[in-house]
Amino acid sequence: MDRFRPLLGMLGLAVGFVLYAAAGRFAEPVASALIGLMFVLLGALAFWYAGSERWIQVLGAVLALYGLLRMTVLR
């Protein structure tokens, strides 16, 4: 599985860009909520994936916090 890790990373990045662009096509309150939700999910998955890696846990928490702020305050 380690041989395919770079390929899966690039595929995930491409899917993220497509989802971000697709969410941006909605009207403004819905677009911010969708993009914020994507960041919250990304942060939660990063935190779950981290295991005992502290810096990945911090990154996941920052992404989730940004997602919450994006849904509520940053529009």
N, C-alpha and C positions, 0 to 999 in steps of 0.2 A: 504494500500500500504506500510505502514511502516513495516509491518511484513516481507515483502519480500525484504526489502532494503539490508540486508546482503547477501542474495542469489543473488540478481542482481549485487551487488558489486563483488562477487566472479566470477560470470559469465562474467562480463565485464573484469575483470582482466585476466581470462583465454583466452577470445577472443583477448585481447591485446597481450598476449604472442604468440598466434598462428599467428596473423597478423605480428608481429615483426619478427618471425622466417621465415614466408613465404616471407617477403620482403627481408630478408637477403640472399635468394637463387638467387637473380638476380645479374647481373654483377655490378661492383662497382659504376659507376655513377648513375645507376638507383636505386640501393639499398639505397644509401644515400639520394636520392631525395624522395623515397617512405617513408623511415623512418622519414625524416624531415617533410614531409607532414603530417604524422600521428601525430607527436608532435604538429605541428601547429594547426591541427584540434582539438586535445585534449585540447590544451590551449584555443582555441576560445570557445569550448563548456564549459570548466570550467569557463571562464570569463562570458559567457552568463548565466550559471547556478547560479553564485555567488549572483546575486541580489545586496544587499548592504553589503555583507560580504567582507571586504577589503582584508583579507588574502587569500581568494580563488581567488579574482581578481588578486592579485600579483602572486600567483601560476600559474594562467592561462597565465599571461603575460610572466613569466619566461619560461614556457613550449613552448609557441609560439616563443619566442626569440631563445631558444635552437633549435627548429625545423628549423627556418630560417638559423641559423648558421650551422646546420647539413647539410642543402641542399647546402650551398654555400662554407663555409670555412673548416669545420671539415669533413675530409674524411679519 
